[in-house]
Amino acid sequence: MGTNSGIGDVNNPGVKVTSYSTHASLRMAQRGMTSSQVDDIVSKGVALAQGDTYYFLSRQGAAVLTKAGRVVTAYTQAEFYEETWALIWELGI
């Protein structure tokens, strides 16, 4: 299912979290997110290919990972923009 967002959805690419960037760790702490929440988003969310990264999206939050599994950033649904909710609806999440 393609979108007008410039991001293409893919089958779960099998990427697992291997590490966290400093930015991801700081933002997760600021947002009150745990590593288990990120793991849940990655394992149960929809994976969207975005250049050299995957954008994992679920109703609970989102996480951006490199293809090697390094978390670049993550956030909860509280930080979703209206466009993010529209993408969730479009993808049927």
N, C-alpha and C positions, 0 to 999 in steps of 0.2 A: 504494500500500500504506500504509494508516494504521497508527498505533501507539497504544498507551495512554499514551505519553509526553507528549501534548499538543503534539507536533511533527508536522507533516505533511510527508511526503516529496514532492518535486517533481522534474520532469525537470530536467536540468542547466539552470539559469537563464541560463547564458552570462556569469556574473559572472567577471571577471578581477581579480586583485590589482592595485590601483592605488597603495596606500600602506599604511603600518603605523602604528597608534596607538603612543604611547609605551609603554603597558602591554604591547601585543603584542611590541614590540621587546625590552623588558626580560624578559618571560617566555620568549621564544624563546631569548634569550641564556642565561638560567638553565637552560633545558632542553636546550641544545645543538642547537637546531633552526636550519636554514638556510632562506633564502627559497625555494630550489629545492625543499625538502621541502614547504613550504606550497603552492607552485605545483602540485606533484604531487598533493597531497591535494585541492586545488580542482579540478584538471582530471580526475582519475580517481575521486574519491570520490562518494558519494551526497550530494545536496543536500537538506537538510531546512529547510523554512520555519519560522522561529521569530520571530514578530512582525515587526519591521523588519530582521531579519538572516537570514542563511543559515548553517546549521551544516553544514559539509562533513565527512563522516566516511568514513574508510577504515580498513583494518586497520593502517596505519602511523601514523595519528594523526588529529587533528581540527583544524579551524580555523573560527572564527566571523568572518564578513565582513558588512559593511553591504551594502545593495543597490548602493551606489556602488563597492564593491570595497575598502573600507578594512578591513584586518585588525584585529579587536578583540582576539583572543587566539588562541593556537594551542598545541597540545601533542602529544606523541608517545604511542604506545601504552603506554609505561611509566607514564603518568599516568591511564590508563583505570581507571574504577571497574568493579565487577562489572556494574552496570547498563548501562554502555557496551558491554561485551562481549555482554550479553543483547540489546541493540538491534542490534548488528552481526549476531548470529545471526538475529534476527527479520526483518531486512531482507535477509538472504541475501548479505551483503557478503563 
